[in-house]
Amino acid sequence: MPVHAVPGGWRWGKSGKVFKTKAGAERQARAIYSSGWTEDGSPRPKKRAELHRALSPPRRAEGRYVRDLVSVMQRVHEGVFEVVRREWPAPESRRDKDEDAFGLPFRSRLFKYIDREVGRAHDRMSDEVEAKGGAAARALGISPQAAGLGGIVAGARAANVDLIQNAAVSFVDDVRKVLDESDGLRHEAIAKLLEERAGVSRRRAELIARDQTAKLAGSLNHARQKAAGITSFTWSTSNDERVRESHAELEGEQCEYDDPPEVDGEPTLPTESVNCRCVAIPVIDFGDDEEADDDVT
């Protein structure tokens, strides 16, 4: 086994976890090899599928985040429709409104609500994503902690709030457009158009939730691997009918963090594309026995 002495204890390879005893490092190395890794540090197909599940975001967290963001958007819809019922009671009265019912005061209240509720929902989701990703990292002999993880989570939180705020503004603009173009339409026809726009808005919130959960898990995974000195990864897809062709072509390919593969013309890491469910599985440099013998004293 390529186990050697390092400051603070013993380690297998060049990027494994440091153990206090040589026996501990050897046990970890045996577990790594026997659980599906090849001598060059890349996972076998069965192991790749197992690691894909381990490094993917927790389904429970993703499902709850979808429900949370859809619920937030539903509340936005209710608030907008309440304004519509109050301010646009009949077609003939709509032209008499001098003030913008969806102006700054309304949007300020809307943004405060979204900031609070999406922030809370993201905190719950990110806690579970961090916990699952940390457990996977420990199983790989990688530290679950790395510089900058807190910044990644905080940045994702702010981005998620912005995405939902933008989605809410788009919905308000869609409602305004329906109302402005509804002269001559019956109330039932207007209501149907508004509900159609609400359906589009709900689906957008669901897409944001799924996409952003995967992106957070992927970003934390990448950061942990790079902090551990890992430079290469195996591209792993979900291996189902939903995988886009450009990603399916990368299944099982070894890639470099410093030189990511081009996907649809852009250098891309797993999860960076919209709604990407791919995973970066680390290619671990176990070192070689000759180096290990030189290091052991």
Secondary structure as GFF3:
##gff-version 3
##sequence-region A 1 297
A	DSSP	beta_strand	3	6	.	.	.	ID=ss1
A	DSSP	beta_strand	9	12	.	.	.	ID=ss2
A	DSSP	beta_strand	18	19	.	.	.	ID=ss3
A	DSSP	alpha_helix	22	34	.	.	.	ID=ss4
A	DSSP	alpha_helix	45	55	.	.	.	ID=ss5
A	DSSP	alpha_helix	59	87	.	.	.	ID=ss6
A	DSSP	alpha_helix	91	94	.	.	.	ID=ss7
A	DSSP	alpha_helix	104	139	.	.	.	ID=ss8
A	DSSP	alpha_helix	149	180	.	.	.	ID=ss9
A	DSSP	alpha_helix	187	227	.	.	.	ID=ss10
A	DSSP	beta_strand	232	236	.	.	.	ID=ss11
A	DSSP	alpha_helix	245	248	.	.	.	ID=ss12
A	DSSP	beta_strand	254	256	.	.	.	ID=ss13
A	DSSP	beta_strand	262	263	.	.	.	ID=ss14
A	DSSP	beta_strand	266	267	.	.	.	ID=ss15
A	DSSP	beta_strand	279	283	.	.	.	ID=ss16
A	DSSP	alpha_helix	289	295	.	.	.	ID=ss17
###
